[in-house]
């Protein structure tokens, strides 16, 4: 359903660069005449081709991107960049349609630097902040952007949920976009006079060259826990992928949250200067965060640094982990050169932030409180359930499902944690993709049974029924945490993006049950 795929944001007034200049800059050669060919953009996808594009053909799991060269040229691409195998495929596909073909050893590895050159993203770059970790990347990125706005800057954001350019917002395709899209986004931000950008950096983005060509002023590390072992052989390999962000070729300074234990490994392995932060008395750090108050409307905290410098504020979300993410954002800004006193003044009334699908309350004042959350790992479940418990007078009810065709090794632990830390548990479907949803639920139920103190457990499918049944189980004062869908507006069922909103389904279920 291509009409549901969000657009790629590009500069509205691109300044073309000559293909001959690119060849000189990277010491490359082209098959075919390069003189007079002007490049306005770069893309990997024929669906995104615009006139003047350099089309990049990369070998995929099922086909080589160069096989689509003729389609790309028909849509306006003026040159092709690919590997040697792709060049042969492109020549055969193009036939008499002559455009220059540039050959490189590894097109994906070259994509970031070439995109940076075409889009001129190294010219007058904004302040760049990058956050990595298993959980909290999105939260920290949104809070960074919110504080920067309160400091008076025009801001940009690239996150799992959304891309922002000042007031413009579009839904994201990937946590971190492909390098060509990332540099196009930054070029569009430059047109809008964006001065500071918060970027969520996944492990996959680092492994797959999606942030190549970027240099971050400050990077942050939140935590590491069991996730994405469908992409990485083990936690050590997953950790090493994230550690790559703390390299002088990628960033100037770093801030590391120590609380998951892996933070100390980041400090040991970092090749850039780092500052440390903790919310856990067991760790020794330069900055500390302490919780002052937890309420359904906000979490108040104080962050204290060297020489006793301190800032007290609040964030409009629940959870000690959220306060730690907010403190991480604050310390990253201090490391970037912002004065703590100026930040304190800007945040005197609290951090003004809205985070779509991050423990987002979607219920009214009467009846059970319903939160929709994007969490999809055991550690995320634990932290969020503890946060909900701290502000809930009644029972904590959890509703969740698991992604199909994704890391299967975490499913038992997801079920166990959900069962151990909730009073009632409802297991349903999420994105089954090409897996059997019945089998996914069965594995989650097996995990739930492993809890030392298992919750009363129910199973309902599909999720449209599950939320109605869950609301029917709830009473005044209870809380329902629906984990998984968060901000997403679709379900992936056998490759089709089916329209779907957990927020709206929850509100409908509450209304049908008689709650406002």
C-alpha positions in Angstrom: 0.0 0.0 0.0 2.4 2.7 -1.3 -0.1 5.5 -0.4 0.6 4.7 3.3 4.4 5.0 3.0 5.5 8.4 4.3 7.3 10.8 1.9 11.0 11.5 1.7 11.7 15.1 2.7 14.1 16.8 0.3 15.2 20.3 -0.3 12.6 22.3 -2.1 15.2 24.3 -4.0 18.1 21.9 -4.7 21.3 23.3 -5.9 22.7 21.0 -8.6 26.3 19.8 -8.5 28.2 18.5 -11.6 28.7 14.7 -11.9 32.3 15.6 -13.1 32.9 17.3 -9.7 31.7 14.2 -7.8 34.1 12.0 -9.9 37.0 14.4 -9.1 36.2 14.6 -5.4 36.0 10.9 -4.9 38.6 9.9 -7.6 36.0 7.9 -9.6 35.4 7.2 -13.3 32.2 7.0 -15.2 31.2 4.8 -18.1 29.6 7.3 -20.5 29.9 11.0 -20.8 29.8 12.8 -17.5 30.3 16.4 -18.8 27.2 18.5 -18.6 25.4 16.0 -16.2 24.0 17.9 -13.1 23.0 16.0 -10.0 20.1 17.4 -7.9 19.6 14.5 -5.5 20.4 10.9 -4.6 18.1 7.9 -4.1 18.1 4.1 -3.7 14.4 3.8 -4.6 12.7 4.2 -8.0 9.6 5.2 -6.1 11.4 8.3 -4.9 13.3 9.3 -8.1 13.1 12.9 -9.0 14.5 14.6 -12.2 18.3 15.1 -11.8 18.8 12.2 -9.4 21.8 9.9 -9.0 20.2 6.5 -8.8 22.2 4.1 -6.5 21.8 0.4 -7.2 22.6 -1.9 -4.2 22.6 -5.7 -4.1 19.6 -6.8 -2.1 18.5 -10.1 -0.6 16.3 -11.0 -3.6 17.4 -8.7 -6.4 20.0 -6.1 -7.3 18.9 -2.5 -7.3 20.7 -1.9 -10.6 18.0 -4.0 -12.3 15.7 -1.1 -11.8 18.0 1.4 -13.5 15.8 1.8 -16.6 12.8 2.6 -14.5 14.8 5.1 -12.6 16.1 6.8 -15.8 12.6 6.9 -17.2 11.5 8.8 -14.1 14.4 11.3 -14.4 17.6 9.8 -13.0 20.6 11.2 -14.9 23.3 8.8 -13.7 23.6 5.4 -12.0 26.1 4.5 -9.2 26.5 0.8 -8.4 29.1 -2.0 -8.0 30.7 -4.0 -10.8 27.9 -6.6 -10.9 25.3 -3.9 -10.9 27.0 -2.1 -13.7 26.6 -5.1 -16.0 23.0 -5.4 -14.9 22.3 -1.7 -15.5 23.9 -1.8 -18.9 21.7 -4.6 -20.0 18.6 -2.9 -18.5 19.3 0.5 -20.0 20.1 -0.8 -23.5 20.2 2.3 -25.8 19.3 4.6 -23.0 22.7 6.1 -22.3 23.4 7.6 -18.9 26.7 7.6 -17.1 27.3 4.6 -14.8 29.7 5.1 -11.9 31.2 1.9 -10.4 32.3 1.7 -6.7 33.3 -1.3 -4.7 30.5 -0.9 -2.1 27.7 1.5 -3.0 26.1 1.3 0.4 29.3 2.2 2.2 29.9 5.1 -0.3 26.3 6.4 -0.1 26.7 8.6 3.0 29.8 10.6 1.8 28.4 10.9 -1.7 25.0 12.1 -0.4 26.8 14.6 1.9 28.6 16.0 -1.2 25.6 16.2 -3.4 23.4 17.8 -0.8 26.2 20.0 0.7 25.3 19.0 4.2 28.8 19.7 5.5 28.4 23.4 4.6 27.0 25.4 7.6 25.8 22.3 9.4 23.4 22.6 12.4 24.3 21.4 15.9 23.8 17.6 15.6 22.8 15.4 18.6 22.7 11.7 18.2 21.2 9.2 20.7 21.6 5.5 20.7 20.6 2.6 23.1 18.0 -0.1 23.2 15.3 1.9 24.9 14.9 5.7 25.4 16.3 6.8 22.1 13.0 8.3 20.9 12.2 9.8 24.3 15.6 11.5 24.6 15.5 12.8 21.1 12.1 14.4 21.6 13.1 15.9 24.9 16.3 17.3 23.3 14.2 18.9 20.6 11.7 20.3 23.2 14.4 21.8 25.4 16.1 23.3 22.3 12.8 24.9 21.3 12.4 26.3 24.8 15.9 27.8 24.4 14.6 29.6 21.4 16.2 27.6 18.5 14.6 26.4 15.3 14.8 22.6 15.5 14.8 19.4 13.6 14.1 15.8 14.6 14.6 12.4 13.1 13.1 9.6 15.2 11.3 6.3 15.0 8.0 8.1 15.2 8.4 11.3 13.2 10.6 13.7 11.2 10.3 17.4 12.2 11.5 20.4 10.3 10.5 23.4 12.5 6.7 23.1 12.5 6.5 20.5 9.6 5.9 16.9 10.7 5.8 13.7 8.8 5.6 10.1 10.0 8.9 8.1 9.7 9.6 5.1 7.6 12.6 3.8 9.5 14.1 4.6 12.9 17.1 6.1 11.1 16.5 6.8 7.4 18.9 5.6 4.6 21.9 7.9 4.2 20.6 9.5 1.1 17.3 10.4 2.8 19.1 11.6 5.9 21.3 14.0 4.0 18.3 15.2 1.9 16.4 15.8 5.2 19.3 17.9 6.5 19.5 19.9 3.3 15.7 20.6 3.7 16.3 21.6 7.3 19.0 24.1 6.2 16.5 25.7 3.9 14.3 26.2 6.9 17.1 27.7 8.9 17.1 24.8 11.5 19.9 25.4 14.0 19.9 22.2 16.0 18.8 18.6 15.1 18.2 15.6 17.4 18.7 12.2 15.6 17.8 8.8 16.9 20.6 6.4 15.9 19.8 2.7 15.8 22.4 0.0 15.9 21.2 -1.0 12.4 21.9 2.6 11.2 25.5 2.3 12.3 26.0 -1.2 10.8 24.3 -0.3 7.5 25.9 3.0 6.9 22.8 5.1 7.4 24.5 7.8 9.4 27.7 7.8 7.3 28.7 11.4 6.3 27.3 12.8 9.5 29.3 14.2 12.3 27.6 14.7 15.7 28.5 17.5 18.1 27.3 15.3 21.0 26.1 11.7 21.2 24.3 10.0 24.1 23.9 6.4 25.2 20.8 5.4 27.1 21.0 1.6 27.9 21.4 -1.8 26.4 19.2 -4.9 26.8 17.9 -7.9 24.9 16.6 -6.9 21.5 17.4 -7.2 17.8 19.1 -10.6 18.0 17.6 -11.3 14.7 20.1 -8.8 13.3 23.0 -9.5 15.6 24.5 -12.8 16.7 24.6 -11.9 20.4 24.4 -9.0 22.8 28.1 -8.3 22.4 27.9 -7.9 18.7 24.8 -5.7 19.2 26.7 -3.6 21.8 29.7 -3.2 19.4 27.4 -1.8 16.7 26.2 0.9 19.1 29.7 1.6 20.4 30.7 2.6 16.9 28.9 5.9 17.4 31.5 6.9 20.1 34.3 7.4 17.5 36.0 10.7 16.5 35.0 10.1 12.9 31.4 10.3 14.0 31.2 12.6 17.0 33.0 15.1 19.2 31.7 14.4 22.7 29.5 11.8 24.5 27.2 11.5 27.5 26.7 8.0 28.9 23.9 6.9 31.2 25.4 4.2 33.3 22.3 2.5 34.7 22.0 -0.6 32.5 25.6 -1.7 33.3 26.5 -1.5 29.7 27.2 2.2 30.1 30.5 1.5 31.8 31.5 -0.6 28.8 30.8 2.4 26.6 33.0 4.6 28.8 35.8 2.0 28.5 35.5 1.6 24.8 34.7 5.2 23.8 37.3 7.0 21.6 35.9 10.4 22.3 35.7 12.3 25.6 32.6 11.3 27.6 30.6 12.5 30.6 28.7 10.1 32.8 25.2 10.3 34.3 23.3 7.9 36.6 20.0 7.6 38.5 21.3 4.6 40.4 23.2 5.1 43.7 25.2 2.0 42.8 27.1 3.8 40.1 29.6 6.6 40.4 29.0 9.3 37.8 29.8 13.0 37.2 26.1 13.8 37.0 23.2 12.4 39.1 19.5 12.5 38.7 17.1 12.2 41.6 13.3 11.8 41.5 11.4 14.4 43.5 7.8 13.5 42.7 5.9 11.0 40.6 2.3 11.8 39.5 0.1 10.7 36.7 0.6 14.0 35.0 4.4 14.4 35.4 7.7 13.2 36.9 9.7 15.9 38.8 13.4 15.4 39.1 16.7 17.2 40.0 19.9 16.7 38.0 23.1 17.6 39.8 26.5 17.9 38.2 30.1 18.9 39.0 30.7 21.7 41.6 27.2 21.1 42.8 25.5 22.7 39.8 21.9 21.6 39.8 18.6 22.0 37.9 15.1 21.0 39.0 12.3 20.6 36.6 9.7 18.1 35.5 8.7 16.1 32.4 5.0 15.5 31.4 5.4 11.7 31.4 5.5 9.0 34.0 8.5 7.0 35.0 12.0 7.2 36.6 13.5 6.0 33.4 11.9 9.0 31.6 13.5 11.4 34.1 16.8 9.7 33.4 16.3 10.3 29.6 15.4 13.9 30.3 18.5 14.4 32.4 20.5 12.8 29.6 19.1 15.3 27.2 20.0 18.2 29.5 23.6 17.0 30.0 24.0 16.5 26.3 23.1 20.2 25.9 25.6 21.2 28.5 28.3 19.3 26.7 27.3 21.1 23.5 28.1 24.4 25.2 24.7 25.5 26.5 24.7 27.2 29.9 23.0 25.1 32.7 21.6 28.3 34.1 20.0 29.2 30.8 18.5 25.7 30.5 17.3 26.0 34.1 15.5 29.3 33.3 14.0 27.8 30.1 12.7 24.8 32.0 11.3 26.7 35.1 7.8 25.6 34.2 8.8 22.1 33.1 9.8 20.5 29.8 7.1 21.2 27.2 7.0 18.0 25.2 4.6 15.6 23.5 5.9 12.2 22.7 3.5 10.2 20.5 2.9 6.7 21.7 5.4 6.8 24.6 3.3 5.9 27.7 0.7 8.2 26.1 -2.5 8.6 28.1 -5.5 8.2 25.8 -8.3 8.0 28.5 -10.4 10.6 30.3 -10.7 11.6 33.9 -13.2 8.9 34.8 -12.7 5.1 34.6 -9.5 3.2 34.1 -6.4 5.0 32.8 -5.2 3.7 29.5 -1.7 4.2 28.2 -0.5 3.3 24.7 3.2 2.6 24.5 5.7 1.6 21.8 7.8 -0.6 24.1 8.5 -4.0 22.6 11.4 -5.5 24.7 11.5 -7.1 28.1 13.4 -4.2 29.6 11.0 -1.7 28.2 8.1 -3.6 29.7 9.7 -3.7 33.1 10.5 0.0 33.2 7.1 1.1 31.9 5.1 -1.3 34.2 7.0 0.0 37.2 6.2 3.5 36.1 2.5 2.7 35.7 2.5 0.9 39.1 3.9 4.0 40.9 1.0 6.2 39.9 -1.9 3.7 39.9 -4.1 3.2 43.0 -5.8 0.1 41.5 -4.6 -2.9 39.4 -2.1 -2.7 36.6 -3.5 -4.5 33.5 -1.2 -5.2 30.5 -2.2 -5.8 26.9 0.5 -6.7 24.3 1.5 -8.8 21.3 4.8 -9.4 19.6 6.3 -8.6 16.2 6.3 -11.4 13.6 9.5 -12.0 11.6 11.5 -10.2 14.3 13.7 -11.3 17.2 12.0 -14.5 18.4 14.5 -15.0 21.2 13.0 -12.3 23.4 9.4 -13.5 23.3 9.5 -15.8 26.4 11.1 -13.1 28.4 8.6 -10.5 27.2 5.8 -12.8 28.4 7.5 -13.5 31.7 8.1 -9.9 32.6 4.6 -8.8 31.5 3.1 -11.6 33.7 5.4 -10.9 36.7 4.8 -7.2 36.9 1.1 -6.9 36.1 -2.0 -8.0 37.9 -3.9 -9.0 34.8 -2.4 -9.9 31.5 -4.0 -9.9 28.1 -2.1 -11.4 25.1 -3.1 -10.5 21.6 -1.6 -9.8 18.1 0.7 -7.1 16.9 2.4 -7.1 13.5 2.2 -10.8 12.5 3.9 -10.1 9.1 4.3 -13.5 7.5 4.3 -15.5 10.8 1.3 -17.4 12.2 -0.2 -15.1 14.9 -1.5 -18.1 16.8 2.0 -19.4 17.2 3.3 -16.1 18.3 0.7 -15.8 21.0 1.4 -19.4 22.1 5.0 -18.5 22.7 4.1 -15.4 24.7 1.7 -17.5 26.8 4.6 -20.0 27.5 6.7 -17.1 28.6 3.9 -15.7 30.9 3.7 -19.1 32.6 7.4 -18.8 33.6 6.8 -15.9 35.9 7.4 -16.6 39.6 4.1 -14.8 40.4 2.1 -15.2 37.2 -0.7 -12.8 36.6 -4.2 -13.8 35.7 -3.8 -14.3 31.9 -6.3 -14.0 29.0 -5.8 -14.4 25.2 -7.9 -12.6 22.6 -7.5 -12.1 18.9 -7.6 -9.8 17.0 -6.5 -6.7 19.0 -9.7 -4.9 18.1 -11.5 -7.5 20.3 -8.6 -7.6 22.8 -8.9 -4.0 23.8 -12.6 -4.2 24.3 -12.2 -7.3 26.5 -9.4 -5.6 28.5 -11.5 -2.5 29.2 -14.3 -4.8 30.3 -11.9 -6.3 32.9 -10.9 -2.9 34.2 -12.4 -0.8 37.0 -12.2 2.7 38.3 -8.6 3.3 39.5 -7.1 0.6 37.4 -4.6 1.3 34.6 -4.2 -0.5 31.3 -0.8 -0.5 29.5 -1.2 -1.4 25.9 2.4 -2.0 24.8 3.7 -2.4 21.2 1.7 -0.2 18.8 2.5 3.2 20.3 2.3 5.9 17.6 1.9 3.5 14.6 -1.1 3.9 12.4 -1.0 0.4 10.8 -0.6 -3.3 11.3 1.7 -5.3 9.0 -0.3 -8.4 7.9 1.4 -10.5 5.2 3.2 -7.5 3.8 0.1 -5.2 3.8 0.0 -2.1 5.9 -3.6 -2.3 7.3 -4.9 1.0 8.8 -5.1 0.7 12.5 -4.8 3.1 15.5 -4.4 1.7 19.1 -5.3 5.2 20.4 -8.6 5.3 18.6 -9.4 1.7 19.4 -8.8 2.3 23.1 -11.0 5.4 23.1 -13.7 3.5 21.3 -13.5 0.6 23.8 -13.8 3.1 26.7 -16.8 4.8 25.2 -18.5 1.5 24.5 -17.9 0.6 28.2 -19.6 3.8 29.3 -16.4 5.7 30.2 -16.0 9.2 28.9 
